[in-house]
Amino acid sequence: MPRLTIGIVIHDFNLGGSERIAIRLANYWREQGHNIIIFCGQKNGQMRDLLSKDITVIPASPIIIRGKNSVRALAHAARKYFSSHLVDFCYIPGNYHWQVSHQLQKIAPTSRPIIVSQISSLIYKPKRKLICQKIFNIRMKYLLKKSDIVVAMDPLTAKQSNSILKRDDTLTIPLPALPMRPSVPTITHAHTPYSVLAAGRLTEQKGFDTLINAFRLVVDTHPEAKLTICGEGEDRPALEAQIKSLHLENNIHIQGYVADITPYLRENSLFVLSSRREGYGAVLLEALDAGCRVVTTDCTPAIRDIFMNTPAGSVVPVDNVSALSTAIIKELSTFSSERTSHSAQMDRYRINVGGDLYLDAVRSIQKSMQ
C-alpha cells in the first residue's frame, strides 16, 4: 500500500480521551510507515511524552492557549497550515475539535485533504433540554456537513449521526483504545482482595462524588476495602474534602495522574466506572482487556455494545449510590484470584484493527476520486 501523509489536529497534549486516542493512532500509523503531522495550539501537556519522537509536531504561531474561542482560533490556524502543507487526510478527534472540520472544508479543492471527523461523545446527552438538543443538532450538521468521513464508535451513535446529517454512510469503528496484544497475560495474578480501582479526570462528568458516597456503604460492610482513584482535575479539593467528611481517609486514596494504569489493574481486584456520561469509556476497555471484573454505570450506549459478548461484571443506573455500592459489595464478596481472559471479545478495540479501518475508509474515498 502507498505511504500516506496524515494530518491530525489537537488543541494540546493535556489530558483528554480524544487526545489520547489521537496519539495512539498517530503512533500506530507512524509504525506502519506513514508520515504524520500533528498540528496543535501548543505542544505542551501531560501526554506529550506518549507521542513517538519521530512524529512531526507543528504548534500554531503564535501559540493558542486553551480557553474561550480558542478552538475557533485553532481551526483557522489549521486551515491556513494545511492549505499550504498538503496531506492526504486530516483526522479530527472528536466533538471538541469539530470547528476544525468546518474550516478545513473551506480549503481549495486542489489542496483540500480528505476530512475524517470522529464523534467522540454522546449526541443525545441525558437531561439536556430540548432546545439545547436542537441547537446541538443544528451545530453538528453545520460543522460536519462536508466531512468526507464521519466516524461513530457504536451503531446507535452512527444511526443518530445519519439522521442528523441526512446521510447514510456514518462509519462505525470501535474505539481503538487497546494495544495490539492483551495488556496483561492471561494467568492468575496476586491482586489484592477488597481492592477497587477507578480512573479518570476529576470532574463532575466522572461521578467520583457518587462513588465516594457509595464506598462509604462498601466500607460499612467490608472495613478492609480500599479504593484507589487514578486521575487529576479541578474537583480534587472537593473530593478530598468529601473523603475526609466521610472518614474514609484510610480507605480511599487519590493517586493523581498516571500515564499507564496497567500496573494498577494488575494490583486491584475490581474496576469501577462511575461516570454520569461517556463517549465510549476507553478505560473500561482497558480494564476488561486486563481481565478485571468491573462495575459500571449505564453512562453511554456503548455499554450494551461492550457487554453484549463480555459479561464481566455489573451495570447500574447513573448517580445511584445504593445500586453502585450493592454491585461493588457483590463483586468483592465473590472475589477470585483467577483472571478471566476477554481478549477475543476485545480484539475489535485493538489499535491495529481501528487504525486499519480508518486507512481503508480513506483509501476507498481516494479510489472513488480517481
Disulfide bonds with the S-S distance in Angstrom:
none
